[in-house]
């Protein structure tokens, strides 16, 4: 059949359906009684369901049941509409009736399984999916539904088991191929994912989805060159595979091949609608290249498409700061913080720019927020202490360093820093005690002490203690 013939027939089918719907609505409005066969009524019901018109769907179903009381399809559709409108009990009552009429109906059990899943009743959902599997040859979709159920309850091993069964039943089930990769990721099994998809593409070399997921697994393991090869195969199979271009560009960026990454990101835009995330990543590549003007162009494109994309606002702020336009950039970083108030990294950068602008009290508040959100970041304790030290608040600096050491007792930099701070206020013995602890932990970092307070190079107590730990 030619494409033209297919289009003509498809168009005729659409006109036929609209004629049926018009005739049905005319019957309802005129309160007359027209004849429709069961297939025609099923088409009318499906039309209303696709239009999300549950009222007219139910109206058509009630008429159909009156005409064909032993046709289970209309009872099934009624139950599905009730389920979709949060009337689960009504739906289950109808399905019990259907089960008494046609106990081998696979769609019945799939519908029951879906309803129990919505109700959070996993065991009942699985039980019904298994019954559905006993009564159909299209078993891959049932295995997929079971996998989703196990996935939703965190049972990823079980989900993986059923996803593999779905793929064995139908190697072209792309949803199962994608979902399996996702479950491997959530289960921390990237090596297993690589093995599975490598074996799969050996048997199905033209499965672009499998090549794509192999690339994802390689990427997660940091094997970016292998990831790029896998994405190239996916693109060779389907040259309009936008996600493969996008992920390939990510891998290139991770290898610091920024010019290539930019070109491949731009290829992505040929095969999908302009996307804020793609523009953002292009901007990030330009930023890393220190091509700040182009970085600003693409960050602004990202914001135009997605004003809530905080990373793009942050990117503009960082670029403006790099261009010695900190007074402008700080407003963009502030916007990023407002969009993501619990992002410790944003607050950190905001605090650094505030410090640069000599807004010291504001910088303190930002650094406090970083500590509140991410106390395990050792650098923030050092930077906050340094902020206070530069303002001659040495006691405040000591307090922050002491608190930081409580969180990071094995961090030599904090120990060297508190030693220097104590020396600066004349607490020599305590300073030497902390210095000794730092030297035991990491002798090589002792220059941290002199970078912070160069005058300590002239202090014989300090230099002799350091020399005693020299190997």
C-alpha positions as CSV (number, residue, x, y, z in Angstrom):
1,X,0.0,0.0,0.0
2,X,1.4,3.4,-0.9
3,X,1.7,6.2,1.6
4,X,-1.0,8.2,-0.3
5,X,-3.4,5.2,-0.1
6,X,-2.7,4.9,3.7
7,X,-3.4,8.6,4.2
8,X,-6.6,8.4,2.3
9,X,-7.9,5.4,4.2
10,X,-6.9,6.9,7.5
11,X,-8.7,10.1,6.6
12,X,-11.8,8.1,5.6
13,X,-11.7,6.3,9.0
14,X,-11.6,9.6,10.8
15,X,-14.6,10.9,8.9
16,X,-16.4,7.7,9.6
17,X,-15.8,8.0,13.3
18,X,-17.0,11.7,13.4
19,X,-20.2,10.6,11.5
20,X,-20.8,7.9,14.2
21,X,-20.2,10.4,17.0
22,X,-22.5,13.0,15.4
23,X,-25.2,10.4,14.9
24,X,-24.9,9.2,18.5
25,X,-25.2,12.8,19.8
26,X,-28.1,13.5,17.6
27,X,-29.8,10.4,19.0
28,X,-29.2,11.6,22.6
29,X,-30.4,15.2,21.9
30,X,-33.5,14.1,20.0
31,X,-34.3,11.4,22.6
32,X,-34.7,8.9,19.8
33,X,-33.3,5.3,19.6
34,X,-30.8,4.6,16.7
35,X,-29.1,1.3,16.0
36,X,-25.4,0.9,16.4
37,X,-23.5,-2.3,16.3
38,X,-21.2,-3.2,19.2
39,X,-18.0,-2.3,17.3
40,X,-19.4,1.2,16.4
41,X,-20.3,1.8,20.1
42,X,-16.9,0.8,21.2
43,X,-15.4,3.3,18.7
44,X,-17.7,6.0,20.1
45,X,-16.7,5.2,23.7
46,X,-13.0,5.2,22.8
47,X,-13.4,8.6,21.0
48,X,-14.8,10.2,24.2
49,X,-12.2,8.6,26.4
50,X,-9.4,10.0,24.2
51,X,-11.1,13.4,24.5
52,X,-11.1,13.0,28.3
53,X,-14.8,13.5,28.3
54,X,-15.8,11.0,31.1
55,X,-19.4,12.2,31.2
56,X,-20.1,11.4,27.5
57,X,-18.0,8.3,27.8
58,X,-20.2,6.9,30.6
59,X,-23.3,8.0,28.7
60,X,-22.2,6.0,25.6
61,X,-21.3,3.1,27.8
62,X,-24.7,3.0,29.5
63,X,-26.4,3.0,26.1
64,X,-24.0,0.2,24.9
65,X,-24.7,-1.9,28.0
66,X,-28.4,-1.6,27.4
67,X,-28.0,-2.8,23.8
68,X,-25.3,-5.4,24.5
69,X,-25.6,-6.5,28.2
70,X,-23.2,-9.5,27.7
71,X,-20.4,-7.6,26.1
72,X,-17.7,-7.3,28.8
73,X,-15.7,-4.6,27.0
74,X,-18.2,-1.9,28.0
75,X,-18.1,-2.9,31.6
76,X,-14.3,-2.8,31.5
77,X,-14.3,0.7,30.0
78,X,-16.8,1.8,32.7
79,X,-14.5,0.4,35.4
80,X,-11.5,2.1,33.8
81,X,-13.3,5.5,33.8
82,X,-14.2,5.1,37.5
83,X,-10.6,4.2,38.3
84,X,-9.4,7.3,36.4
85,X,-11.8,9.5,38.3
86,X,-10.7,8.1,41.8
87,X,-13.7,5.9,42.3
88,X,-11.7,2.7,42.9
89,X,-14.3,0.8,44.9
90,X,-17.0,1.3,42.2
91,X,-14.5,0.2,39.6
92,X,-13.6,-3.0,41.6
93,X,-17.3,-3.9,42.0
94,X,-17.8,-3.7,38.2
95,X,-14.6,-5.8,37.6
96,X,-15.9,-8.5,40.0
97,X,-19.0,-8.7,37.9
98,X,-16.8,-8.9,34.7
99,X,-14.8,-11.7,36.3
100,X,-17.9,-13.7,36.9
101,X,-18.8,-13.4,33.2
102,X,-15.4,-13.8,31.6
103,X,-12.8,-15.1,34.1
104,X,-10.1,-15.5,31.4
105,X,-10.1,-11.9,30.3
106,X,-6.5,-10.6,30.6
107,X,-7.5,-6.9,30.4
108,X,-9.7,-7.4,33.4
109,X,-6.8,-8.5,35.5
110,X,-4.5,-5.8,34.2
111,X,-7.2,-3.2,35.1
112,X,-7.6,-4.7,38.6
113,X,-3.8,-4.7,39.0
114,X,-3.6,-1.1,38.0
115,X,-6.3,-0.1,40.4
116,X,-4.7,-2.0,43.3
117,X,-1.4,-0.3,42.4
118,X,-3.0,3.2,42.6
119,X,-4.4,2.1,46.0
120,X,-0.9,1.2,47.2
121,X,-1.9,-2.5,47.5
122,X,1.2,-4.0,45.9
123,X,0.5,-7.7,46.7
124,X,-3.0,-7.6,45.2
125,X,-1.6,-5.7,42.2
126,X,1.1,-8.3,41.5
127,X,-1.4,-11.2,42.1
128,X,-3.7,-9.7,39.4
129,X,-0.9,-9.1,37.0
130,X,0.1,-12.7,37.3
131,X,-3.4,-13.8,36.5
132,X,-3.3,-11.5,33.4
133,X,-0.1,-13.2,32.3
134,X,-1.8,-16.6,32.4
135,X,-4.4,-15.3,29.9
136,X,-2.6,-13.5,27.2
137,X,0.2,-13.9,24.6
138,X,1.2,-10.2,24.9
139,X,3.0,-10.9,28.1
140,X,5.8,-8.3,27.8
141,X,3.5,-5.4,28.8
142,X,2.3,-7.4,31.9
143,X,5.9,-8.1,33.0
144,X,6.6,-4.4,32.5
145,X,3.6,-3.5,34.7
146,X,4.9,-5.9,37.4
147,X,8.3,-4.4,37.2
148,X,6.9,-0.9,37.7
149,X,5.1,-2.2,40.8
150,X,8.3,-3.6,42.3
151,X,10.2,-0.5,41.3
152,X,7.7,1.7,43.1
153,X,8.3,-0.3,46.3
154,X,12.1,-0.2,46.0
155,X,12.4,-3.8,45.1
156,X,14.8,-3.3,42.2
157,X,16.1,-6.8,42.0
158,X,12.6,-8.0,41.4
159,X,11.9,-5.2,39.0
160,X,15.1,-6.1,37.0
161,X,14.0,-9.8,36.9
162,X,10.6,-8.9,35.3
163,X,12.1,-6.3,33.0
164,X,14.4,-8.9,31.6
165,X,11.5,-11.3,31.1
166,X,9.6,-8.5,29.3
167,X,12.6,-8.0,27.0
168,X,12.9,-11.8,26.3
169,X,9.2,-11.9,25.4
170,X,9.6,-8.8,23.2
171,X,13.2,-7.6,22.4
172,X,11.6,-4.5,20.7
173,X,9.9,-3.3,23.9
174,X,11.7,0.1,24.2
175,X,10.0,1.0,27.5
176,X,11.4,-2.1,29.1
177,X,14.9,-1.5,27.7
178,X,14.9,2.1,29.1
179,X,13.4,1.0,32.4
180,X,15.9,-1.7,32.9
181,X,18.8,0.7,32.5
182,X,17.1,3.0,35.0
183,X,16.7,0.2,37.6
184,X,20.3,-0.8,37.2
185,X,21.2,2.8,37.9
186,X,19.0,3.0,41.0
187,X,20.4,-0.3,42.2
188,X,24.0,0.8,41.8
189,X,24.7,-1.9,39.2
190,X,26.4,0.0,36.3
191,X,28.8,-2.8,35.6
192,X,25.9,-5.3,35.3
193,X,24.2,-2.8,33.1
194,X,27.2,-2.7,30.7
195,X,27.3,-6.5,30.6
196,X,23.6,-6.8,29.9
197,X,23.5,-4.3,27.1
198,X,26.7,-5.5,25.6
199,X,25.3,-9.0,25.3
200,X,22.0,-7.6,24.0
201,X,23.6,-5.6,21.2
202,X,25.6,-8.6,20.2
203,X,22.3,-10.4,19.6
204,X,20.4,-7.3,18.4
205,X,23.0,-5.0,16.7
206,X,20.4,-2.7,15.2
207,X,18.7,-1.9,18.6
208,X,19.4,1.8,18.9
209,X,17.8,2.0,22.3
210,X,20.1,-0.7,23.7
211,X,23.2,1.1,22.3
212,X,21.9,4.3,23.9
213,X,21.5,2.6,27.3
214,X,24.9,1.0,27.0
215,X,26.3,4.5,26.5
216,X,24.5,5.7,29.6
217,X,26.0,2.8,31.7
218,X,29.5,3.6,30.4
219,X,29.1,7.2,31.1
220,X,28.1,6.5,34.7
221,X,31.3,4.5,35.1
222,X,33.3,7.4,33.8
223,X,34.2,5.5,30.6
224,X,33.4,8.4,28.4
225,X,35.2,7.3,25.2
226,X,33.3,4.0,25.3
227,X,30.1,5.9,26.0
228,X,30.7,8.1,22.9
229,X,31.2,5.0,20.8
230,X,27.9,3.5,22.0
231,X,26.1,6.8,21.3
232,X,27.6,6.9,17.8
233,X,26.1,3.5,17.1
234,X,22.7,4.7,18.3
235,X,23.0,7.7,16.1
236,X,24.1,5.6,13.1
237,X,20.9,3.5,13.5
238,X,18.7,6.5,14.0
239,X,20.2,9.8,12.8
240,X,17.5,11.8,14.5
241,X,18.1,10.3,18.0
242,X,18.2,13.6,19.9
243,X,18.9,12.1,23.3
244,X,21.9,10.2,21.9
245,X,23.4,13.5,20.5
246,X,22.8,15.2,23.9
247,X,24.4,12.4,25.9
248,X,27.3,12.2,23.5
249,X,27.9,15.9,24.0
250,X,27.9,15.4,27.8
251,X,30.5,12.7,27.5
252,X,32.7,15.0,25.2
253,X,32.3,17.8,27.8
254,X,33.4,15.4,30.5
255,X,36.5,14.7,28.5
256,X,37.1,18.4,28.2
257,X,36.6,18.2,24.4
258,X,34.6,21.4,24.6
259,X,34.5,22.5,21.0
260,X,33.3,19.0,19.9
261,X,30.8,19.0,22.7
262,X,29.4,22.4,21.6
263,X,28.9,21.2,18.0
264,X,27.1,18.0,19.1
265,X,24.9,19.9,21.5
266,X,23.9,22.1,18.6
267,X,23.2,18.9,16.5
268,X,20.7,18.0,19.2
269,X,18.7,21.1,18.5
270,X,18.2,20.0,14.9
271,X,16.1,17.1,16.0
272,X,14.1,18.5,18.9
273,X,12.5,21.7,20.0
274,X,14.9,24.3,21.5
275,X,15.6,23.2,25.0
276,X,16.8,25.2,28.0
277,X,19.0,22.5,29.4
278,X,20.8,22.1,26.0
279,X,21.3,25.9,25.9
280,X,22.6,25.8,29.5
281,X,25.2,23.1,28.7
282,X,26.4,24.9,25.6
283,X,26.8,28.0,27.8
284,X,28.7,26.0,30.4
285,X,31.1,24.7,27.7
286,X,31.8,28.3,26.5
287,X,32.3,29.3,30.1
288,X,34.9,26.6,30.6
289,X,36.6,27.8,27.4
290,X,36.6,31.3,28.9
291,X,34.6,32.5,25.9
292,X,32.4,34.5,28.2
293,X,30.4,36.5,25.6
294,X,29.1,33.3,24.0
295,X,28.5,31.8,27.4
296,X,26.3,34.7,28.3
297,X,24.4,34.4,25.0
298,X,23.5,30.7,25.7
299,X,22.8,31.2,29.4
300,X,20.3,34.0,28.5
301,X,18.7,31.7,25.8
302,X,18.2,29.1,28.6
303,X,16.6,31.6,30.9
304,X,14.3,32.9,28.1
305,X,13.0,29.4,27.7
306,X,13.0,28.4,31.3
307,X,13.0,31.4,33.7
308,X,13.1,28.9,36.7
309,X,16.4,27.3,35.6
310,X,18.5,28.4,38.6
311,X,21.8,27.0,37.1
312,X,21.6,29.4,34.2
313,X,21.1,32.4,36.5
314,X,24.1,31.2,38.5
315,X,26.1,30.7,35.3
316,X,25.5,34.3,34.3
317,X,26.5,35.5,37.7
318,X,29.8,33.6,37.6
319,X,30.6,34.7,34.1
320,X,30.0,38.4,35.0
321,X,32.2,38.0,38.0
322,X,34.9,36.5,35.8
323,X,34.6,39.6,33.6
324,X,35.2,41.8,36.7
325,X,31.5,42.8,36.7
326,X,30.9,41.4,40.2
327,X,28.4,44.1,41.1
328,X,26.2,43.0,38.2
329,X,26.8,39.3,38.6
330,X,25.8,39.2,42.3
331,X,22.2,40.0,41.4
332,X,22.1,36.9,39.1
333,X,23.5,34.7,41.8
334,X,20.9,36.1,44.2
335,X,18.2,35.1,41.8
336,X,19.6,31.5,41.7
337,X,19.5,31.4,45.5
338,X,15.9,32.6,45.5
339,X,15.0,29.9,43.0
340,X,16.7,27.1,45.0
341,X,16.9,28.2,48.6
342,X,18.3,24.9,49.8
343,X,21.2,24.7,47.4
344,X,24.4,24.9,49.5
345,X,26.6,25.5,46.4
346,X,24.6,28.6,45.4
347,X,24.8,30.0,48.9
348,X,28.5,29.4,48.9
349,X,29.1,31.3,45.7
350,X,26.7,34.0,46.8
351,X,28.8,34.4,50.0
352,X,32.0,34.6,48.1
353,X,30.7,37.4,45.9
354,X,29.4,39.2,48.9
355,X,32.8,39.0,50.5
356,X,34.4,40.2,47.3
357,X,32.0,43.2,47.4
358,X,32.9,43.8,51.1
359,X,29.3,43.0,52.2
360,X,30.8,41.1,55.1
361,X,27.7,40.7,57.3
362,X,25.8,39.4,54.3
363,X,28.7,37.0,53.5
364,X,28.6,35.7,57.1
365,X,24.9,34.9,56.8
366,X,25.4,33.1,53.5
367,X,28.3,31.0,54.9
368,X,26.1,30.2,57.9
369,X,23.5,29.0,55.5
370,X,26.0,26.8,53.7
371,X,27.0,25.2,57.0
372,X,23.4,24.6,57.9
373,X,22.7,22.9,54.6
374,X,26.1,21.1,54.1
375,X,28.2,20.9,57.3
376,X,30.2,18.1,55.7
377,X,31.8,20.5,53.3
378,X,35.2,21.1,55.0
379,X,36.0,24.1,52.8
380,X,33.2,26.3,54.1
381,X,34.6,26.1,57.6
382,X,38.0,27.3,56.3
383,X,36.5,30.1,54.2
384,X,34.1,31.3,56.9
385,X,36.9,31.4,59.5
386,X,39.1,33.3,57.0
387,X,36.3,35.9,56.5
388,X,36.2,36.5,60.2
389,X,40.0,36.5,60.5
390,X,40.3,39.2,57.8
391,X,38.0,41.4,59.8
392,X,40.2,41.0,62.8
393,X,37.6,38.8,64.5
394,X,40.2,36.2,65.5
395,X,38.1,34.7,68.4
396,X,35.2,34.3,66.0
397,X,37.5,32.6,63.5
398,X,38.8,30.2,66.2
399,X,35.2,29.3,67.2
400,X,34.4,28.4,63.6
401,X,37.6,26.4,63.1
402,X,37.0,24.5,66.4
403,X,33.4,23.7,65.3
404,X,34.7,22.6,61.9
405,X,37.2,20.2,63.5
406,X,34.3,18.6,65.4
407,X,32.8,17.8,62.1
408,X,36.1,17.0,60.3
409,X,38.5,15.7,63.0
410,X,40.8,14.1,60.3
411,X,41.1,17.3,58.2
412,X,44.7,18.5,58.3
413,X,43.9,21.8,56.7
414,X,41.6,22.8,59.5
415,X,44.2,21.8,62.1
416,X,46.9,23.8,60.4
417,X,44.6,26.8,60.1
418,X,43.6,26.7,63.8
419,X,47.3,26.4,64.8
420,X,48.1,29.5,62.8
421,X,45.1,31.4,64.2
422,X,46.1,30.5,67.8
423,X,49.7,31.6,67.1
424,X,48.3,35.0,65.9
425,X,46.8,35.6,69.3
426,X,49.7,34.3,71.3
427,X,48.4,30.9,72.4
428,X,51.6,29.2,71.5
429,X,51.3,25.9,73.4
430,X,47.8,25.2,72.1
431,X,48.9,26.1,68.6
432,X,51.8,23.7,68.8
433,X,49.5,20.9,70.0
434,X,47.2,21.4,67.0
435,X,50.2,21.7,64.7
436,X,51.5,18.4,66.0
437,X,48.1,16.7,65.2
438,X,48.2,18.2,61.7
439,X,51.7,17.0,61.0
440,X,50.8,13.5,62.1
441,X,47.8,13.5,59.8
442,X,49.4,15.0,56.7
443,X,53.0,16.4,56.8
444,X,53.0,17.4,53.2
445,X,50.3,20.0,53.8
446,X,52.4,22.0,56.3
447,X,52.9,24.8,53.9
448,X,49.2,25.7,54.5
449,X,50.5,27.2,57.7
450,X,52.9,29.6,56.0
451,X,50.5,30.5,53.2
452,X,48.1,31.7,55.8
453,X,50.6,33.4,58.1
454,X,54.0,33.8,56.2
455,X,55.7,35.3,59.3
456,X,55.5,31.9,61.0
457,X,58.5,30.8,58.9
458,X,60.6,32.9,61.3
459,X,59.2,31.1,64.4
460,X,61.8,28.5,65.5
461,X,59.3,26.6,67.7
462,X,57.1,26.1,64.6
463,X,60.0,25.3,62.2
464,X,61.7,22.9,64.6
465,X,58.5,21.0,65.2
466,X,57.9,20.7,61.5
467,X,61.5,19.5,60.9
468,X,61.0,16.8,63.6
469,X,58.3,15.2,61.5
470,X,60.2,15.4,58.3
471,X,60.8,11.9,56.9
